Amino acid sequence: LVAKYPWDMKNKFGSWPYVAEMVADVAPGFGANPDEIILSRNTTDGLCSIINGLHFEPGDVILTTHHEHIAATSPLNVVKHRFGVEVVEIQLPVFTGIEEVTQQDYIEAFREAIEAHQNVRLIVFSHITYKTGTALPAKEICSLAKQHQIPTLVDGAHTVGMFDLDFHDMDCDFYAGSGHKWQCGPGATGILYVRDNGNRLNEYWSDRDNPLWLINSSLSHADHLGKQLQMQYIGNDNYPAKQALVESCKMWDEIGRDRIEARILELSLQCKTQLSYALPDAKMYSPNVEGLMSGLTTFNPLSDVTDKERLTLFRDRLREEYGYIVRTTSFKVHKDDAHQTHALRISTHLFHDERDVDGLVEAIVDLYYSF
């Protein structure tokens, strides 16, 4: 649209009224107000805008986990060296098929970290860890943080489009998600939620002048416009891509985000159950527990979980010989482990069905016994 009407880009397609219509269409599906939603470029864009924009000072502590994506760990490393912030990684409980894990285990891990450190200024965590596919109890973690007046920034790269999200109910302060992953929108689109225009952050950080600098904005000087418009406007933008994301969100809302979540988890349960039955000695790292399960299934069928080269060959043969595309992932079960654990990661989405899962499991088993 912008290319078709270049002379009218600002007035017809790039003006605030047009963007206002887009965020008004998107916000209700995520339990948010339109002035709390920014249509960003991706999850990394949102995380960097918040982490690098916060008014940190030496001695501040940020709590995060040992299973975060570089989208979070990279800006956290910047503020660590730039401002003298201490970044503390919480040891997440990791399901290994040997011991069960519960939501309370994750809540207690965050509680212990909060109580063990003074001057905690921010908590950053993934709603779903991209390494194991575990869904953390985000609402409960945010409630715990709220009791200690600590703002929360949630990495929702894999939840937007997978889960039926309600940001007001979750009560996080910031939430950054992807438009091109489970939401099935175009590349370089994302959603950033800023609770109540950052007013609670002003309350929690009342000792700091200007707690959040709008570093990724062409209107950071124009406070009269409000944070939503200030953060939304970064100069010339890809409005057609953002409109495509909006249309995808509207389709999800029409289908019903609760129905989509239920269907994804149903297929995920089938995948986990069948793999565990067919390959009982395989290492499963995604908990098959209500409240902790997502559409991601992470497991390793091979005996040596530290052998990345052999697992990569298994993944490639699965694609080349059977036509199933999955990815590999690497993580540490315990953050002090000397070696990385490697696994395959499967995604079951709305456009899959039971036959797809059956075929994938059959292919994995067939390859395993001939590998």
Helices and strands as residue ranges (DSSP letters): G 6-8, I 9-13, H 16-26, G 27-30, G 34-36, E 37-40, H 43-51, E 61-65, H 70-83, E 86-90, H 103-116, E 120-126, H 138-147, E 152-156, H 167-170, E 174-178, E 190-194, G 195-198, H 199-204, G 223-225, H 227-232, H 239-255, H 257-278, E 283-284, E 296-300, H 308-322, E 327-331, E 341-347, H 354-370
